[in-house]
Amino acid sequence: MLFGEKKRISDKKYYDTHRPQIQIYERKRYLKNRNKILEDRKKYREENKEKIYWRKRKYREEHREEDLERKRIYRLENPEKVREGKKRHRLAHPEMKLASDLRHLTKLGFPLKLSPFVYRHALSAWSKTVKKLGNGLCQLCPNPAKISHHIIHKSKYPGLSLNVNNGIPLCDPCHSEVHGWF
């Protein structure tokens, strides 16, 4: 065993046995020199931006699966926070929402040879017609209908998206139940 290795092993043993005292000492030292330490960190980040960038990128690539799993678990455990975050993002970036809607409407209107704007107005007229044919009542319960639901989804069969026979009027709770959102 080399001298350096022996010293490291003994340092580790010392650290393990005296951990609470060392942590208290390190905390006091940090508080005493806080401004200098923060200043040094900032200076290091400014001087080594590219090095830090590549180190972070490499870490993200190596830990991609763990990160995705952590995000998935967070979304499952905090649906309200995720929903609020998405809502804040939509409000802060309306141009992104508009671009997304245009892409979606273009895709759905393409089989019908309609522009996004014409398709949107046709979809609105379809919705009103479906509600009128259902007498303004939900088809699953006696509540007033607020939504016209596509029986065969628009995304799967865009050609049927404006067919009046492909829609039923539903209230909000029933619509959520039909989609399984609860």
CORDATA-V562759 format. One record per residue. N is the residue number from 1. RES is the residue in one small letter. PSI is psi in degrees with one decimal (* if undefined). Layout:
n = {N,N}
res = {RES,RES}
psi = {PSI,PSI}
This chain:
n = {1,2,3,4,5,6,7,8,9,10,11,12,13,14,15,16,17,18,19,20,21,22,23,24,25,26,27,28,29,30,31,32,33,34,35,36,37,38,39,40,41,42,43,44,45,46,47,48,49,50,51,52,53,54,55,56,57,58,59,60,61,62,63,64,65,66,67,68,69,70,71,72,73,74,75,76,77,78,79,80,81,82,83,84,85,86,87,88,89,90,91,92,93,94,95,96,97,98,99,100,101,102,103,104,105,106,107,108,109,110,111,112,113,114,115,116,117,118,119,120,121,122,123,124,125,126,127,128,129,130,131,132,133,134,135,136,137,138,139,140,141,142,143,144,145,146,147,148,149,150,151,152,153,154,155,156,157,158,159,160,161,162,163,164,165,166,167,168,169,170,171,172,173,174,175,176,177,178,179,180,181,182}
res = {m,l,f,g,e,k,k,r,i,s,d,k,k,y,y,d,t,h,r,p,q,i,q,i,y,e,r,k,r,y,l,k,n,r,n,k,i,l,e,d,r,k,k,y,r,e,e,n,k,e,k,i,y,w,r,k,r,k,y,r,e,e,h,r,e,e,d,l,e,r,k,r,i,y,r,l,e,n,p,e,k,v,r,e,g,k,k,r,h,r,l,a,h,p,e,m,k,l,a,s,d,l,r,h,l,t,k,l,g,f,p,l,k,l,s,p,f,v,y,r,h,a,l,s,a,w,s,k,t,v,k,k,l,g,n,g,l,c,q,l,c,p,n,p,a,k,i,s,h,h,i,i,h,k,s,k,y,p,g,l,s,l,n,v,n,n,g,i,p,l,c,d,p,c,h,s,e,v,h,g,w,f}
psi = {132.8,161.1,-43.9,-40.8,-42.6,-41.6,-41.9,-41.5,-44.6,-36.3,-42.5,-43.7,-43.7,-45.3,-43.8,-38.2,-25.9,24.7,-50.5,-42.7,-40.2,-41.6,-39.5,-45.4,-46.2,-38.6,-44.0,-43.0,-41.6,-47.5,-36.9,-38.6,24.2,-51.4,-42.7,-42.8,-46.0,-39.2,-43.1,-41.2,-44.5,-44.1,-43.5,-44.6,-39.7,-37.7,-23.1,40.1,-46.9,-41.9,-44.2,-41.5,-49.8,-33.6,-44.2,-41.7,-44.4,-43.7,-45.6,-39.2,-41.2,-28.5,27.7,-48.5,-43.2,-40.6,-44.7,-40.6,-41.2,-41.8,-41.0,-45.0,-41.4,-44.4,-38.3,-37.7,-22.5,58.9,-34.5,-45.6,-41.0,-43.8,-42.9,-40.5,-42.6,-39.5,-45.2,-39.4,-43.7,-40.7,-35.5,-24.6,67.7,-25.5,-33.1,-38.7,-41.6,-45.3,-41.3,-44.7,-41.1,-43.5,-43.8,-46.9,-35.3,-44.8,-44.2,-32.2,-15.6,-48.2,-25.8,0.7,46.0,145.2,162.2,-37.7,-42.6,-41.5,-42.1,-43.0,-37.6,-39.1,-38.7,-42.7,-39.5,-44.9,-45.8,-39.8,-43.6,-42.3,-39.5,-41.3,-27.6,12.1,22.9,11.4,148.7,139.1,-10.6,-22.2,171.5,8.5,160.2,141.0,133.7,-18.5,141.2,116.7,134.0,125.5,-51.1,118.9,142.6,-39.2,-30.7,-39.9,80.4,-26.7,-24.7,3.1,-22.9,10.6,122.2,-27.9,-8.0,24.9,149.2,143.6,135.3,155.7,169.0,-51.1,-41.3,-37.9,-43.1,-39.1,-42.2,-39.1,-12.9,22.0,-30.9,*}
